[in-house]
Amino acid sequence: MKYWLMKSEPDVYSIDDLKRDRNEIWDGVRNYQARNFLKSMTVGDMAFFYHSNTKPPGIAGLMTISEAMVVDPTQFDQTSKYYDAKSTPEAPRWHTVTVTYVETFQHYLSLNQLKDAFEPDELQVVKRGNRLSVMPISDAIAKRILATAQSD
């Protein structure tokens, strides 16, 4: 099992939306490095749900990867802002995953708290200018995040 951090703007899709829906495809990722991370995920991996572009940004909860190597359907939808004219059903360019809600953390971990607790080489999201929407998290760092977020 691996750990990941996946960003979403809460006004677009939040941890509360995932809690309500239970399962959801993580569509619309259009960065090749993030796409490659999505392609390397396996069923059972865990992901931290990070609220971005909000005040304050931070980790809101936890989800699990319930389906891997899902073809992102938005790449074929001409009405979608994620449409990719170079992608075809025979040769899709964009793959993603389906995620399942696990929990909302008792303690929201703001970006400032994360910056105080982790160095940029430990947790990429605290690196200034990091805009990547999907990134790996080491087991040791994941355990520290979980201990902080789930403490009483």
Secondary structure, 3 states (H helix, E strand, C coil): CCEEEEEECCCCCCHHHHHHHCEEECCCCCCHHHHHHHHHCCCCCEEEEEECCCCCCEEEEEEEEEEEEEECHHHHCCCCCCCCCCCCCCCCCCEEEEEEEEEEEEEEEEHHHHHHHCCCCCCHHHCCCCCCCEEEECHHHHHHHHHHHCCC
